[in-house]
């Protein structure tokens, strides 16, 4: 018989403004400890040295993580020209240098080639799996890592600031699976000057913004205190990109048992993925068909 997981049965989202120098997993563990939560996870890994919004899902909200992972995200980051590193950031070893420095006009022109549907090769030091092993582990072991290019949607990529000839600050909005370090690397190659990321901040992720997030110091101060609970956003915050359909009471009961349930007409068309609600609370996510919601994820009320 499986051991019952200890902790509080709480559901929702806690937005954290992650500091540099800590892994995303460590942030989740800190939040779980502070809230004494039974279950927690995050929506989209940030590199240890990256800062910004890390949305931590609690309890039933972990079922909505894919909708935040798939949502657009905004980043602000600095590229240093003149050197490429093996990690594509300032933590790695310099593997190539250049005396060339691009003009603002050169940068703006080059950025146009990174907007829209592009193909991107992830950094060798990344969490991408190769035959079951993480690429970063293979790279650390000295193995020659070859990663395949992956599609990425870049909605916007702009030159925000130019502190000096060696540096440029960029702002990017992109879809799922984007590597900012790869953008810096490839931009440096395109400009013929080499480049890597010196700092990186995720400004927002889907509906969650870094400026609304708690710092780890604040989480420590409110640990095991009801004051921290007041910062938990509802589970429904992770479903803002999906249409909402109101359930009939009978439909909600059926959905809770994993069966198709009747919903009132709304802004959804046949075959759309939607979420059904009763009195403003999410009951299930599923596919809308002929007046019913066919559930794929059902949300269980805390005991």
Secondary structure, 3 states (H helix, E strand, C coil): CCCCCCCECCCEEEEEEECCCCCHHHHHHHHHHHHCECCEEECCCCCCCCEEEEEEEEHHHHHHHHHHHCCCEEEEEEEEECEEECCCECCCCEEEECCCCCCHHHHHHHHHHHCEEEEEECCCCCCCEECCEEHHHHHHCCCCCCCCEEEEEEEEEEEEEEEECCEEEEEEEECCCCCHHHHHHHHHHHHCCCEEEEEEEEEEECCEEHHHCECHHHHHHCCCCHHHHCCCECHHHHHCCCEEEEECHHHHHHHHCCCCEEECCCCCCCCCEEEEEECCEEEEEEEEECCEEEEEEECCCCC
